[in-house]
Amino acid sequence: MLEIGNVGLSVTEQYSMMSLWSLASAPLLAGTDIVGASNTTLAILANKEVTAINQDLGKGGALQGIVVSTDPEGKTEVWCKWLADGKSVAVVLLNMGANTTSVTAQFTDLKLSGSASVRDLWNAKDLPAASGSLSATVPSHGTAMFKLTPK
């Protein structure tokens, strides 16, 4: 059950929970009082692009996303889910460390080559195309979530 909107998680951690649960295609059961929820809680739970990743059946029916790389200290991870369209991939850059840091997804780990369009799912914004890798500055206990589509 999602703990988004409940006591105990920072807003950053709530975004991380929703990102990871969506990539894992876990059931999105809200464990908070929706009627009294804050605008931030509702924005996290109702993000259509993030929820679409949760609902995507995955390439070849491989429903769940997986960890494709971890840094040597175990403070950052790159998660991905190959999507049902057969070409796009959802990517979550996770920072489990105590400080803000840059997290990088290598295209080879994502089974991508060439360049790809980049969609920032939390900010509902197209970013410049990426080639070879995708990096983002991620806050402590935070995530960045993208959809990459090869060109």
N, C-alpha and C positions, 0 to 999 in steps of 0.2 A: 504494500500500500504506500502510495506517495505521501510523504510527510510535509509536502509543500504547504506553507501557510500555518504550520504548527510551531510551537516553541521548540527551540533547540538547534535549528539550522539557520545560518546566516542567509541573506538573500543570495549571495554568491553560491553557497552550497545548495540552495533550492534550485537554481539554474542547472547546477551540475547534476543533481538527482534527476531532473526532468530530461536532460540531455542523455544521460546514460541509460535510463529506463526506456527512452524512446529508441535509442540505438539497439538495445537488447530486445526490443519488441515485447517488453513486459506489459502486462495489463495495467492500464493507466487508471487506477482506482484512487480517487482523491480522498484522503483521510482527514480532511478539514471541513469546517462549516462553510460551505460555499456561499450561503446567504450573507454571512458576516465577513466574508473574505475581503482582504484589501485589494486595491487595484493592481498592485504588484503581483499578488498571488494569482489573481484572475488572468493577468497577462501571461504569466508563466504557464499556467494550465491550459490556456486557450490559444497558444501560438500554433496556427494552422500548419506552418511549414515544418515545425518540429514534430507535431502530431502526425503529419503525413509520413515522416520517416518511420515512426512507430507502426503505422498501418501498412507500410509497404511490405509485400511478401518476400522481398529479397530475390536476388538473381538465382534462378533455378530452385526457388522455394527455400533457400537458405535463410530462414527468417531472422536469425539473430546476428548482431554485429559481434566482432571479436577484437581482442587486443592484437595489434600487428607489430608494435614495438614498445619497448620500455627503456628508459635511460639506465645507465649502469648503477646509479644510486637508488633506483626505484622510486624516484620522486615525480616522474612524468610518464604518461602513457599516451599512445596513439591508438584509438579505437576506430574501426570502420565497419560499414555494412554496405555490401554491394547490392545495388537496388534492382528491382524487377525489370526495369527498362533494359537491362543487360549491359549498360555502359556507364551509368553514373554511380558514384559512391558517396555515402554520407560519412563524414569524418568528425570525430570528437577528439580534441586536444585537451588532455586532462593534466592538471597540476595538483599533485597531492602534497607538495612541499609547503613550507612555512612562509615562503617569499614569492613575490611575483617573478615569473621567469618566462623565457621564450621556449615554446614547444614547437617542434618541427616534425611534419609528416613527410617522409620520403615517398615519391611516386612509385618507386620500385616495391615498397612495402604494401602499397595500395593497388598494385598490379596495373598501374597507369603508365603510359609513355606519352611523350610529346607534351602538349599544353592542354590546359583545361580551364573552362570558365569556372568562376568561384562565386558561390552564393553564401553569404553570411546569414544563417537561418535565424539567429536570435535578433539581429538588427534588420532583417528583411531587406537586405541590401546586396546588390551585385558589386563585387570587388574586381580589381584588375585580374586578368588571366594569370595563372601560375604555370610554371614549367619546372619539372624536376623535383620540386618540393613545395610545401605550403607551411608557413610559419605564422605564429601569432603570439603576442604577449598575453599570458594568462595569469590572472591573480591567484593567490594562495587558495587552495581548495576549489578552484574554479575550472571552467571549461570554456572552450570556443567551439562552435559547431558550424560545419560547412557542408555544402553539397557541391561536389566537383563533377563536371560533365566534360569529357574529352571533346576537343574541337576537331 
